Amino acid sequence: MPRELVAGSIYETKTAAGHFAKGYRSKRFGKTGKPRGSVKVAKVGSYYGVFDCVPTLGSRAGRYISLAEGKRLGKRLYSRRR
């Protein structure tokens, strides 16, 4: 089953990613045709991200990112600078 990391879904905690997933599944979030019940929260490096488990073909542009991009995004957003 192919899985794609949803762009902008990298969070520091599993709970925050779960809240994003709940909103991402709903019809109110963006356009109609979003996945309903086909998303999973999983680790991306030391952070959490939302994966679309059944991505629609032809809708890759701008909606999904690679795991490496997700790890870099998490590091940029949540790294602690001292």
ZADO-1210 file (C-alpha; in nm, 4 decimals, padded with zeros to 6 digits):
<atoms>
<atom x="00.0000" y="00.0000" z="00.0000" code="MET" pos="1"/>
<atom x="00.1731" y="00.3247" z="-00.1096" code="PRO" pos="2"/>
<atom x="00.2035" y="00.5971" z="00.1506" code="ARG" pos="3"/>
<atom x="00.2857" y="00.9622" z="00.0918" code="GLU" pos="4"/>
<atom x="00.3845" y="01.2192" z="00.3564" code="LEU" pos="5"/>
<atom x="00.1381" y="01.5095" z="00.3515" code="VAL" pos="6"/>
<atom x="00.3080" y="01.8488" z="00.3073" code="ALA" pos="7"/>
<atom x="00.2963" y="02.0660" z="00.6190" code="GLY" pos="8"/>
<atom x="00.2067" y="01.7800" z="00.8516" code="SER" pos="9"/>
<atom x="00.5301" y="01.7572" z="01.0535" code="ILE" pos="10"/>
<atom x="00.4763" y="01.8070" z="01.4272" code="TYR" pos="11"/>
<atom x="00.6783" y="01.7629" z="01.7437" code="GLU" pos="12"/>
<atom x="00.4162" y="01.5467" z="01.9186" code="THR" pos="13"/>
<atom x="00.1964" y="01.2608" z="01.8087" code="LYS" pos="14"/>
<atom x="-00.1110" y="01.4378" z="01.9484" code="THR" pos="15"/>
<atom x="-00.0557" y="01.7465" z="01.7320" code="ALA" pos="16"/>
<atom x="-00.0108" y="01.5308" z="01.4233" code="ALA" pos="17"/>
<atom x="-00.3289" y="01.3450" z="01.5157" code="GLY" pos="18"/>
<atom x="-00.5224" y="01.6714" z="01.5318" code="HIS" pos="19"/>
<atom x="-00.3922" y="01.7632" z="01.1850" code="PHE" pos="20"/>
<atom x="-00.4934" y="01.4191" z="01.0563" code="ALA" pos="21"/>
<atom x="-00.8445" y="01.4602" z="01.1949" code="LYS" pos="22"/>
<atom x="-00.8823" y="01.7940" z="01.0155" code="GLY" pos="23"/>
<atom x="-00.7216" y="01.6586" z="00.6986" code="TYR" pos="24"/>
<atom x="-00.9762" y="01.3769" z="00.6824" code="ARG" pos="25"/>
<atom x="-01.2738" y="01.6098" z="00.7099" code="SER" pos="26"/>
<atom x="-01.4543" y="01.7549" z="00.4086" code="LYS" pos="27"/>
<atom x="-01.4182" y="02.1111" z="00.5442" code="ARG" pos="28"/>
<atom x="-01.0375" y="02.1068" z="00.5114" code="PHE" pos="29"/>
<atom x="-00.9595" y="02.2356" z="00.1634" code="GLY" pos="30"/>
<atom x="-01.1317" y="02.0964" z="-00.1402" code="LYS" pos="31"/>
<atom x="-01.3633" y="01.8002" z="-00.1549" code="THR" pos="32"/>
<atom x="-01.2102" y="01.4669" z="-00.2413" code="GLY" pos="33"/>
<atom x="-00.9649" y="01.4602" z="00.0480" code="LYS" pos="34"/>
<atom x="-00.9063" y="01.1137" z="00.1921" code="PRO" pos="35"/>
<atom x="-01.1520" y="01.0023" z="00.4579" code="ARG" pos="36"/>
<atom x="-01.0043" y="00.7488" z="00.6970" code="GLY" pos="37"/>
<atom x="-00.6999" y="00.6693" z="00.4840" code="SER" pos="38"/>
<atom x="-00.4407" y="00.8701" z="00.6784" code="VAL" pos="39"/>
<atom x="-00.2015" y="00.7462" z="00.9480" code="LYS" pos="40"/>
<atom x="00.0260" y="00.9227" z="01.1965" code="VAL" pos="41"/>
<atom x="00.3810" y="00.7849" z="01.1982" code="ALA" pos="42"/>
<atom x="00.7341" y="00.8853" z="01.2972" code="LYS" pos="43"/>
<atom x="00.9410" y="01.0963" z="01.0595" code="VAL" pos="44"/>
<atom x="01.2870" y="01.1005" z="01.2115" code="GLY" pos="45"/>
<atom x="01.2338" y="01.2239" z="01.5677" code="SER" pos="46"/>
<atom x="00.9062" y="01.3995" z="01.4788" code="TYR" pos="47"/>
<atom x="00.5608" y="01.2868" z="01.3671" code="TYR" pos="48"/>
<atom x="00.3914" y="01.3254" z="01.0319" code="GLY" pos="49"/>
<atom x="00.0649" y="01.2382" z="00.8614" code="VAL" pos="50"/>
<atom x="00.0759" y="00.9838" z="00.5798" code="PHE" pos="51"/>
<atom x="-00.1921" y="00.9464" z="00.3139" code="ASP" pos="52"/>
<atom x="-00.2168" y="00.5689" z="00.2750" code="CYS" pos="53"/>
<atom x="-00.4142" y="00.5731" z="-00.0498" code="VAL" pos="54"/>
<atom x="-00.2988" y="00.8810" z="-00.2437" code="PRO" pos="55"/>
<atom x="-00.4923" y="00.9685" z="-00.5580" code="THR" pos="56"/>
<atom x="-00.2955" y="00.9551" z="-00.8800" code="LEU" pos="57"/>
<atom x="-00.2114" y="01.2835" z="-01.0484" code="GLY" pos="58"/>
<atom x="-00.2428" y="01.4943" z="-00.7339" code="SER" pos="59"/>
<atom x="00.1212" y="01.4822" z="-00.6249" code="ARG" pos="60"/>
<atom x="00.2073" y="01.8422" z="-00.7078" code="ALA" pos="61"/>
<atom x="00.2394" y="02.0388" z="-00.3860" code="GLY" pos="62"/>
<atom x="00.0450" y="01.8017" z="-00.1616" code="ARG" pos="63"/>
<atom x="00.3136" y="01.5525" z="-00.0645" code="TYR" pos="64"/>
<atom x="00.6790" y="01.5717" z="00.0401" code="ILE" pos="65"/>
<atom x="00.9532" y="01.3110" z="00.0714" code="SER" pos="66"/>
<atom x="01.0707" y="01.1688" z="00.4036" code="LEU" pos="67"/>
<atom x="01.4019" y="01.3542" z="00.3743" code="ALA" pos="68"/>
<atom x="01.2175" y="01.6838" z="00.3227" code="GLU" pos="69"/>
<atom x="00.9973" y="01.6009" z="00.6231" code="GLY" pos="70"/>
<atom x="01.2995" y="01.5385" z="00.8455" code="LYS" pos="71"/>
<atom x="01.4591" y="01.8668" z="00.7357" code="ARG" pos="72"/>
<atom x="01.1330" y="02.0536" z="00.7948" code="LEU" pos="73"/>
<atom x="01.0964" y="01.9069" z="01.1452" code="GLY" pos="74"/>
<atom x="01.4547" y="01.9937" z="01.2301" code="LYS" pos="75"/>
<atom x="01.4087" y="02.3489" z="01.1022" code="ARG" pos="76"/>
<atom x="01.0804" y="02.4032" z="01.2869" code="LEU" pos="77"/>
<atom x="01.1465" y="02.2308" z="01.6179" code="TYR" pos="78"/>
<atom x="01.5224" y="02.2276" z="01.6792" code="SER" pos="79"/>
<atom x="01.6198" y="02.3921" z="02.0055" code="ARG" pos="80"/>
<atom x="01.8901" y="02.6563" z="01.9611" code="ARG" pos="81"/>
<atom x="02.0943" y="02.7435" z="02.2667" code="ARG" pos="82"/>
</atoms>
